[in-house]
Amino acid sequence: MSALRQEDLDDRRELRWPCWLSVTVRTTDLTKRPAALVELSQRGCRLEMSTPSRAGDTLLLLINGMQPLSATLVWNDGHYCGLSFQHPLHIAVVDHLVRQNPARA
């Protein structure tokens, strides 16, 4: 049974799934910052992190066991930010990450 469910549909452009995974983000000034990946889709994610980066900046998302993911910062509200991946993730990778890293209650 997949961790990805029909109930997860909403009016967004793409399916997104809650999760919680400790990650690192390398910003444009080459600083590494800790973050929590709290929502994931094939084309992007939402992170809980504070960053001085601006929309349009290219960042690297570092997830243990995976190659770094190049992403564009789409929005930043000071506590959360949204990233759009340069190359979409395969749905099996998304499913694995969501299954292995369930959202915190």
WOSUL-V49492 format. One record per residue. N is the residue number from 1. RES is the residue in one letter. PSI is psi in whole degrees, 0 to 359 (* if undefined). Layout:
N|RES|PSI / N|RES|PSI
This chain:
1|M|133 / 2|S|149 / 3|A|346 / 4|L|123 / 5|R|156 / 6|Q|327 / 7|E|343 / 8|D|357 / 9|L|142 / 10|D|194 / 11|D|12 / 12|R|166 / 13|R|332 / 14|E|151 / 15|L|138 / 16|R|146 / 17|W|137 / 18|P|147 / 19|C|180 / 20|W|117 / 21|L|129 / 22|S|126 / 23|V|175 / 24|T|142 / 25|V|130 / 26|R|120 / 27|T|176 / 28|T|334 / 29|D|14 / 30|L|12 / 31|T|139 / 32|K|129 / 33|R|136 / 34|P|150 / 35|A|165 / 36|A|123 / 37|L|116 / 38|V|351 / 39|E|138 / 40|L|142 / 41|S|177 / 42|Q|330 / 43|R|356 / 44|G|190 / 45|C|166 / 46|R|132 / 47|L|145 / 48|E|108 / 49|M|154 / 50|S|129 / 51|T|141 / 52|P|358 / 53|S|158 / 54|R|157 / 55|A|135 / 56|G|341 / 57|D|146 / 58|T|130 / 59|L|163 / 60|L|127 / 61|L|122 / 62|L|114 / 63|I|126 / 64|N|133 / 65|G|359 / 66|M|158 / 67|Q|149 / 68|P|141 / 69|L|120 / 70|S|134 / 71|A|156 / 72|T|133 / 73|L|119 / 74|V|319 / 75|W|160 / 76|N|118 / 77|D|10 / 78|G|335 / 79|H|326 / 80|Y|157 / 81|C|156 / 82|G|134 / 83|L|145 / 84|S|121 / 85|F|143 / 86|Q|321 / 87|H|126 / 88|P|148 / 89|L|148 / 90|H|144 / 91|I|329 / 92|A|326 / 93|V|315 / 94|V|311 / 95|D|315 / 96|H|312 / 97|L|319 / 98|V|318 / 99|R|319 / 100|Q|345 / 101|N|68 / 102|P|152 / 103|A|146 / 104|R|143 / 105|A|*
